[in-house]
Amino acid sequence: MKKQFSILLIVIIMIPMLSMFTACGGNSQQVHAQTQVKWEYKIVNSVNADKLNKLGNEGWELVIGDIDGIGVQGVFKRKLP
């Protein structure tokens, strides 16, 4: 009886540990390869609402914007295919 209880206790402890390992991907190299994203960047001068909408529809995301004496400038990024 004591031996069966010990085995059951080990199984109960190991199941959550195993599920945590598999939830994290199990293989760190495989997880890293799946999450690595490549980006392309674009710097645009004289940004206005129409240009922002057009860039957004093309998949560009505004990273940073700046207003100077000439107008609004923006740096955009999007994922490479």
Secondary structure, 3 states (H helix, E strand, C coil): CHHHHHHHHHHHHHHHHHHHHHHCCCCHHHHHHHHCCCEEEEEECCCCHHHHHHHHHCCCEEEEEEECCCCEEEEEEEECC
